[in-house]
């Protein structure tokens, strides 16, 4: 029974966070590649995640993360949080 108690204590507590990220970088890319608005953010984040090279130069990076009250989250996020907590209890 001690094993179950240790396992439950090791499970992380969940919270809801508001995250704000400001990225500014210069990128060498084909001119037509950045015109597809639906694909733009994915393309830019992929380029940034690959890191600095001769095609990408970071200029500014600023990130803020703050825990927020669960009641401020959308109903969809609250339902997902409940599901995650319930799945932890079943494990």
VEXBAGU-213667 format. One line per field, with one value per atom (N, C-alpha, C, O, CB): residue number from 1; z, y, x. Coordinates in steps of 0.05 Angstrom, whole numbers, plus 5000, padded with zeros to 4 digits. Glycine has a CB too. Layout:
% residues N
i <- (NUM | ...)
pz <- (Z | ...)
py <- (Y | ...)
px <- (X | ...)
***
This chain:
% residues 91
i <- (1 | 1 | 1 | 1 | 1 | 2 | 2 | 2 | 2 | 2 | 3 | 3 | 3 | 3 | 3 | 4 | 4 | 4 | 4 | 4 | 5 | 5 | 5 | 5 | 5 | 6 | 6 | 6 | 6 | 6 | 7 | 7 | 7 | 7 | 7 | 8 | 8 | 8 | 8 | 8 | 9 | 9 | 9 | 9 | 9 | 10 | 10 | 10 | 10 | 10 | 11 | 11 | 11 | 11 | 11 | 12 | 12 | 12 | 12 | 12 | 13 | 13 | 13 | 13 | 13 | 14 | 14 | 14 | 14 | 14 | 15 | 15 | 15 | 15 | 15 | 16 | 16 | 16 | 16 | 16 | 17 | 17 | 17 | 17 | 17 | 18 | 18 | 18 | 18 | 18 | 19 | 19 | 19 | 19 | 19 | 20 | 20 | 20 | 20 | 20 | 21 | 21 | 21 | 21 | 21 | 22 | 22 | 22 | 22 | 22 | 23 | 23 | 23 | 23 | 23 | 24 | 24 | 24 | 24 | 24 | 25 | 25 | 25 | 25 | 25 | 26 | 26 | 26 | 26 | 26 | 27 | 27 | 27 | 27 | 27 | 28 | 28 | 28 | 28 | 28 | 29 | 29 | 29 | 29 | 29 | 30 | 30 | 30 | 30 | 30 | 31 | 31 | 31 | 31 | 31 | 32 | 32 | 32 | 32 | 32 | 33 | 33 | 33 | 33 | 33 | 34 | 34 | 34 | 34 | 34 | 35 | 35 | 35 | 35 | 35 | 36 | 36 | 36 | 36 | 36 | 37 | 37 | 37 | 37 | 37 | 38 | 38 | 38 | 38 | 38 | 39 | 39 | 39 | 39 | 39 | 40 | 40 | 40 | 40 | 40 | 41 | 41 | 41 | 41 | 41 | 42 | 42 | 42 | 42 | 42 | 43 | 43 | 43 | 43 | 43 | 44 | 44 | 44 | 44 | 44 | 45 | 45 | 45 | 45 | 45 | 46 | 46 | 46 | 46 | 46 | 47 | 47 | 47 | 47 | 47 | 48 | 48 | 48 | 48 | 48 | 49 | 49 | 49 | 49 | 49 | 50 | 50 | 50 | 50 | 50 | 51 | 51 | 51 | 51 | 51 | 52 | 52 | 52 | 52 | 52 | 53 | 53 | 53 | 53 | 53 | 54 | 54 | 54 | 54 | 54 | 55 | 55 | 55 | 55 | 55 | 56 | 56 | 56 | 56 | 56 | 57 | 57 | 57 | 57 | 57 | 58 | 58 | 58 | 58 | 58 | 59 | 59 | 59 | 59 | 59 | 60 | 60 | 60 | 60 | 60 | 61 | 61 | 61 | 61 | 61 | 62 | 62 | 62 | 62 | 62 | 63 | 63 | 63 | 63 | 63 | 64 | 64 | 64 | 64 | 64 | 65 | 65 | 65 | 65 | 65 | 66 | 66 | 66 | 66 | 66 | 67 | 67 | 67 | 67 | 67 | 68 | 68 | 68 | 68 | 68 | 69 | 69 | 69 | 69 | 69 | 70 | 70 | 70 | 70 | 70 | 71 | 71 | 71 | 71 | 71 | 72 | 72 | 72 | 72 | 72 | 73 | 73 | 73 | 73 | 73 | 74 | 74 | 74 | 74 | 74 | 75 | 75 | 75 | 75 | 75 | 76 | 76 | 76 | 76 | 76 | 77 | 77 | 77 | 77 | 77 | 78 | 78 | 78 | 78 | 78 | 79 | 79 | 79 | 79 | 79 | 80 | 80 | 80 | 80 | 80 | 81 | 81 | 81 | 81 | 81 | 82 | 82 | 82 | 82 | 82 | 83 | 83 | 83 | 83 | 83 | 84 | 84 | 84 | 84 | 84 | 85 | 85 | 85 | 85 | 85 | 86 | 86 | 86 | 86 | 86 | 87 | 87 | 87 | 87 | 87 | 88 | 88 | 88 | 88 | 88 | 89 | 89 | 89 | 89 | 89 | 90 | 90 | 90 | 90 | 90 | 91 | 91 | 91 | 91 | 91)
pz <- (5000 | 5000 | 5000 | 4989 | 5024 | 5012 | 5011 | 4983 | 4977 | 5027 | 4966 | 4938 | 4925 | 4910 | 4923 | 4930 | 4918 | 4928 | 4913 | 4925 | 4953 | 4965 | 4952 | 4946 | 4995 | 4949 | 4937 | 4908 | 4899 | 4939 | 4894 | 4866 | 4863 | 4846 | 4853 | 4879 | 4878 | 4885 | 4873 | 4897 | 4904 | 4912 | 4890 | 4888 | 4937 | 4873 | 4851 | 4827 | 4810 | 4842 | 4826 | 4804 | 4807 | 4828 | 4802 | 4785 | 4787 | 4789 | 4778 | 4763 | 4803 | 4804 | 4779 | 4767 | 4830 | 4769 | 4744 | 4750 | 4770 | 4727 | 4733 | 4735 | 4707 | 4687 | 4750 | 4706 | 4681 | 4681 | 4700 | 4679 | 4658 | 4655 | 4631 | 4610 | 4653 | 4634 | 4611 | 4602 | 4618 | 4619 | 4577 | 4566 | 4544 | 4526 | 4556 | 4545 | 4524 | 4515 | 4531 | 4535 | 4489 | 4477 | 4455 | 4437 | 4467 | 4456 | 4434 | 4422 | 4435 | 4445 | 4397 | 4382 | 4359 | 4345 | 4370 | 4356 | 4333 | 4321 | 4335 | 4341 | 4296 | 4283 | 4254 | 4242 | 4288 | 4242 | 4213 | 4200 | 4211 | 4206 | 4177 | 4164 | 4134 | 4122 | 4171 | 4123 | 4094 | 4085 | 4094 | 4084 | 4068 | 4059 | 4032 | 4023 | 4080 | 4018 | 3992 | 3996 | 4015 | 3978 | 3978 | 3981 | 3983 | 3998 | 3959 | 3967 | 3967 | 3991 | 3997 | 3942 | 4006 | 4028 | 4051 | 4067 | 4038 | 4054 | 4076 | 4070 | 4087 | 4085 | 4047 | 4039 | 4049 | 4051 | 4009 | 4055 | 4065 | 4095 | 4111 | 4059 | 4102 | 4130 | 4148 | 4171 | 4131 | 4139 | 4156 | 4163 | 4184 | 4142 | 4146 | 4149 | 4161 | 4169 | 4123 | 4162 | 4169 | 4197 | 4201 | 4167 | 4218 | 4245 | 4248 | 4261 | 4265 | 4237 | 4238 | 4226 | 4237 | 4225 | 4202 | 4188 | 4205 | 4207 | 4161 | 4216 | 4232 | 4258 | 4265 | 4239 | 4271 | 4296 | 4289 | 4304 | 4310 | 4268 | 4260 | 4254 | 4263 | 4235 | 4241 | 4235 | 4261 | 4264 | 4217 | 4280 | 4305 | 4322 | 4334 | 4321 | 4322 | 4338 | 4328 | 4343 | 4337 | 4302 | 4291 | 4300 | 4299 | 4260 | 4309 | 4321 | 4300 | 4276 | 4332 | 4310 | 4293 | 4273 | 4279 | 4310 | 4249 | 4228 | 4208 | 4215 | 4214 | 4185 | 4166 | 4153 | 4138 | 4144 | 4159 | 4147 | 4168 | 4160 | 4135 | 4193 | 4214 | 4235 | 4246 | 4227 | 4242 | 4261 | 4282 | 4276 | 4247 | 4307 | 4328 | 4335 | 4337 | 4353 | 4339 | 4346 | 4375 | 4390 | 4327 | 4382 | 4408 | 4416 | 4400 | 4409 | 4442 | 4453 | 4481 | 4498 | 4453 | 4485 | 4511 | 4517 | 4500 | 4511 | 4540 | 4548 | 4576 | 4594 | 4546 | 4580 | 4606 | 4610 | 4592 | 4608 | 4634 | 4641 | 4669 | 4688 | 4641 | 4671 | 4697 | 4702 | 4684 | 4699 | 4726 | 4732 | 4736 | 4747 | 4758 | 4726 | 4728 | 4742 | 4743 | 4700 | 4751 | 4764 | 4744 | 4721 | 4777 | 4752 | 4734 | 4724 | 4702 | 4748 | 4741 | 4733 | 4710 | 4697 | 4756 | 4706 | 4683 | 4657 | 4636 | 4690 | 4658 | 4634 | 4619 | 4631 | 4641 | 4594 | 4578 | 4589 | 4601 | 4548 | 4583 | 4591 | 4580 | 4593 | 4583 | 4555 | 4543 | 4559 | 4563 | 4514 | 4567 | 4582 | 4610 | 4619 | 4585 | 4622 | 4648 | 4646 | 4663 | 4660 | 4625 | 4621 | 4617 | 4628 | 4597 | 4602 | 4597 | 4623 | 4628 | 4576 | 4639 | 4665 | 4683 | 4696 | 4679 | 4683 | 4699 | 4688 | 4704 | 4698 | 4662 | 4650 | 4658 | 4666 | 4619 | 4657 | 4664 | 4694 | 4701 | 4658 | 4711 | 4739 | 4745 | 4761 | 4756 | 4732 | 4735 | 4725 | 4737 | 4721 | 4703 | 4692 | 4711 | 4713 | 4664 | 4725 | 4745 | 4768 | 4779 | 4755 | 4776 | 4799 | 4792 | 4810 | 4808 | 4767 | 4759 | 4755 | 4756 | 4733 | 4751 | 4746 | 4771 | 4770 | 4736)
py <- (4976 | 5000 | 5025 | 5045 | 5000 | 5025 | 5047 | 5055 | 5078 | 5042 | 5035 | 5040 | 5058 | 5076 | 5014 | 5053 | 5070 | 5099 | 5117 | 5058 | 5102 | 5129 | 5144 | 5168 | 5128 | 5131 | 5144 | 5151 | 5173 | 5126 | 5134 | 5139 | 5163 | 5180 | 5114 | 5165 | 5187 | 5213 | 5234 | 5182 | 5213 | 5237 | 5247 | 5271 | 5232 | 5229 | 5236 | 5248 | 5261 | 5212 | 5245 | 5257 | 5287 | 5297 | 5245 | 5302 | 5331 | 5343 | 5332 | 5343 | 5365 | 5379 | 5396 | 5404 | 5398 | 5399 | 5414 | 5441 | 5446 | 5398 | 5460 | 5487 | 5499 | 5486 | 5505 | 5522 | 5536 | 5560 | 5575 | 5544 | 5564 | 5586 | 5603 | 5593 | 5575 | 5628 | 5647 | 5653 | 5662 | 5673 | 5648 | 5651 | 5672 | 5672 | 5624 | 5689 | 5710 | 5708 | 5709 | 5738 | 5706 | 5704 | 5724 | 5726 | 5675 | 5739 | 5758 | 5749 | 5749 | 5788 | 5742 | 5734 | 5754 | 5762 | 5705 | 5762 | 5779 | 5768 | 5767 | 5810 | 5761 | 5751 | 5757 | 5762 | 5721 | 5756 | 5760 | 5733 | 5715 | 5779 | 5729 | 5703 | 5706 | 5723 | 5688 | 5689 | 5688 | 5665 | 5642 | 5683 | 5671 | 5651 | 5659 | 5682 | 5649 | 5639 | 5645 | 5664 | 5662 | 5618 | 5683 | 5704 | 5692 | 5702 | 5724 | 5673 | 5661 | 5645 | 5640 | 5644 | 5635 | 5618 | 5631 | 5618 | 5607 | 5658 | 5672 | 5684 | 5698 | 5694 | 5679 | 5690 | 5673 | 5684 | 5693 | 5648 | 5631 | 5636 | 5624 | 5601 | 5652 | 5660 | 5637 | 5637 | 5680 | 5616 | 5593 | 5578 | 5565 | 5574 | 5579 | 5563 | 5581 | 5570 | 5551 | 5607 | 5626 | 5621 | 5619 | 5654 | 5620 | 5617 | 5591 | 5590 | 5618 | 5569 | 5544 | 5545 | 5535 | 5522 | 5558 | 5561 | 5577 | 5570 | 5574 | 5600 | 5617 | 5603 | 5605 | 5643 | 5589 | 5575 | 5552 | 5548 | 5564 | 5538 | 5517 | 5529 | 5518 | 5503 | 5551 | 5564 | 5573 | 5569 | 5589 | 5584 | 5593 | 5569 | 5571 | 5609 | 5547 | 5524 | 5510 | 5498 | 5503 | 5513 | 5501 | 5516 | 5505 | 5501 | 5540 | 5555 | 5573 | 5573 | 5537 | 5589 | 5608 | 5593 | 5573 | 5626 | 5603 | 5594 | 5617 | 5639 | 5567 | 5611 | 5633 | 5643 | 5662 | 5624 | 5629 | 5637 | 5650 | 5662 | 5613 | 5648 | 5659 | 5673 | 5662 | 5637 | 5698 | 5714 | 5724 | 5741 | 5737 | 5714 | 5725 | 5754 | 5761 | 5707 | 5770 | 5798 | 5803 | 5817 | 5816 | 5791 | 5795 | 5771 | 5760 | 5821 | 5764 | 5742 | 5751 | 5757 | 5715 | 5751 | 5758 | 5740 | 5736 | 5789 | 5728 | 5710 | 5716 | 5721 | 5680 | 5715 | 5718 | 5694 | 5687 | 5745 | 5683 | 5661 | 5667 | 5673 | 5633 | 5666 | 5671 | 5650 | 5645 | 5700 | 5639 | 5620 | 5637 | 5659 | 5604 | 5625 | 5639 | 5621 | 5597 | 5648 | 5633 | 5618 | 5600 | 5608 | 5637 | 5576 | 5557 | 5568 | 5561 | 5530 | 5584 | 5594 | 5614 | 5620 | 5607 | 5625 | 5644 | 5629 | 5642 | 5662 | 5604 | 5588 | 5583 | 5585 | 5561 | 5577 | 5571 | 5545 | 5529 | 5568 | 5541 | 5516 | 5491 | 5471 | 5516 | 5493 | 5471 | 5464 | 5440 | 5477 | 5485 | 5480 | 5468 | 5450 | 5505 | 5478 | 5467 | 5438 | 5421 | 5483 | 5430 | 5402 | 5385 | 5363 | 5399 | 5395 | 5380 | 5377 | 5355 | 5394 | 5397 | 5396 | 5374 | 5359 | 5423 | 5374 | 5353 | 5325 | 5307 | 5358 | 5322 | 5296 | 5287 | 5264 | 5297 | 5306 | 5299 | 5291 | 5272 | 5323 | 5306 | 5300 | 5273 | 5257 | 5322 | 5267 | 5241 | 5219 | 5197 | 5241 | 5222 | 5201 | 5196 | 5173 | 5208 | 5216 | 5212 | 5195 | 5178 | 5240 | 5200 | 5185 | 5155 | 5138 | 5197 | 5149 | 5122 | 5107 | 5082 | 5121 | 5122 | 5109 | 5096 | 5084 | 5129)
px <- (5016 | 5000 | 5017 | 5009 | 4981 | 5041 | 5059 | 5066 | 5070 | 5084 | 5069 | 5076 | 5055 | 5062 | 5078 | 5029 | 5008 | 5010 | 5006 | 4981 | 5015 | 5017 | 5041 | 5038 | 5020 | 5063 | 5087 | 5081 | 5089 | 5111 | 5067 | 5061 | 5043 | 5047 | 5048 | 5022 | 5003 | 5017 | 5011 | 4980 | 5035 | 5049 | 5067 | 5073 | 5065 | 5077 | 5095 | 5080 | 5093 | 5110 | 5054 | 5039 | 5038 | 5032 | 5010 | 5043 | 5043 | 5015 | 4996 | 5058 | 5013 | 4988 | 4985 | 5005 | 4987 | 4961 | 4956 | 4946 | 4932 | 4937 | 4953 | 4943 | 4937 | 4945 | 4963 | 4925 | 4919 | 4937 | 4939 | 4889 | 4950 | 4970 | 4963 | 4954 | 4998 | 4968 | 4966 | 4994 | 5010 | 4950 | 4999 | 5026 | 5027 | 5009 | 5037 | 5046 | 5049 | 5078 | 5097 | 5042 | 5082 | 5108 | 5111 | 5093 | 5114 | 5132 | 5138 | 5164 | 5185 | 5139 | 5163 | 5187 | 5191 | 5172 | 5184 | 5215 | 5222 | 5248 | 5268 | 5224 | 5247 | 5271 | 5270 | 5249 | 5274 | 5293 | 5296 | 5299 | 5313 | 5319 | 5287 | 5286 | 5290 | 5277 | 5260 | 5307 | 5310 | 5292 | 5295 | 5340 | 5272 | 5253 | 5243 | 5245 | 5229 | 5231 | 5219 | 5196 | 5181 | 5209 | 5193 | 5173 | 5144 | 5128 | 5174 | 5138 | 5111 | 5105 | 5081 | 5108 | 5125 | 5120 | 5106 | 5092 | 5147 | 5109 | 5097 | 5069 | 5058 | 5115 | 5059 | 5033 | 5009 | 4987 | 5031 | 5013 | 4992 | 4988 | 5003 | 4998 | 4969 | 4965 | 4960 | 4969 | 4941 | 4946 | 4940 | 4965 | 4967 | 4920 | 4984 | 5009 | 5032 | 5052 | 5018 | 5027 | 5048 | 5060 | 5084 | 5038 | 5043 | 5052 | 5067 | 5088 | 5029 | 5057 | 5071 | 5099 | 5118 | 5054 | 5101 | 5126 | 5146 | 5169 | 5122 | 5136 | 5154 | 5163 | 5187 | 5139 | 5145 | 5154 | 5173 | 5192 | 5129 | 5169 | 5187 | 5215 | 5235 | 5177 | 5216 | 5242 | 5255 | 5279 | 5238 | 5240 | 5252 | 5261 | 5282 | 5231 | 5246 | 5253 | 5279 | 5294 | 5231 | 5284 | 5309 | 5334 | 5356 | 5308 | 5330 | 5353 | 5366 | 5360 | 5373 | 5385 | 5399 | 5416 | 5429 | 5417 | 5416 | 5434 | 5437 | 5430 | 5423 | 5447 | 5452 | 5426 | 5426 | 5470 | 5403 | 5377 | 5359 | 5338 | 5363 | 5365 | 5348 | 5365 | 5384 | 5331 | 5357 | 5372 | 5352 | 5336 | 5386 | 5354 | 5337 | 5343 | 5367 | 5338 | 5323 | 5326 | 5317 | 5330 | 5311 | 5294 | 5282 | 5265 | 5251 | 5265 | 5267 | 5250 | 5242 | 5258 | 5266 | 5216 | 5205 | 5182 | 5164 | 5196 | 5182 | 5160 | 5150 | 5166 | 5170 | 5124 | 5112 | 5093 | 5078 | 5096 | 5094 | 5076 | 5065 | 5080 | 5091 | 5039 | 5026 | 5004 | 4987 | 5015 | 5003 | 4982 | 4956 | 4956 | 4988 | 4934 | 4909 | 4889 | 4892 | 4899 | 4868 | 4846 | 4833 | 4829 | 4826 | 4826 | 4813 | 4786 | 4777 | 4809 | 4772 | 4746 | 4749 | 4729 | 4732 | 4773 | 4777 | 4782 | 4780 | 4800 | 4788 | 4792 | 4766 | 4745 | 4806 | 4768 | 4744 | 4731 | 4745 | 4751 | 4706 | 4693 | 4707 | 4709 | 4663 | 4717 | 4731 | 4757 | 4763 | 4738 | 4771 | 4796 | 4789 | 4804 | 4812 | 4768 | 4761 | 4753 | 4760 | 4737 | 4738 | 4731 | 4756 | 4757 | 4712 | 4775 | 4799 | 4815 | 4826 | 4816 | 4816 | 4829 | 4816 | 4830 | 4829 | 4790 | 4775 | 4782 | 4787 | 4745 | 4782 | 4789 | 4817 | 4822 | 4787 | 4836 | 4864 | 4866 | 4879 | 4882 | 4852 | 4853 | 4840 | 4850 | 4839 | 4817 | 4804 | 4821 | 4822 | 4777 | 4835 | 4852 | 4876 | 4886 | 4863 | 4886 | 4907 | 4897 | 4912 | 4918 | 4872 | 4861 | 4858 | 4860 | 4835 | 4852 | 4848 | 4875 | 4876 | 4833 | 4896 | 4923 | 4933 | 4955 | 4943)
***
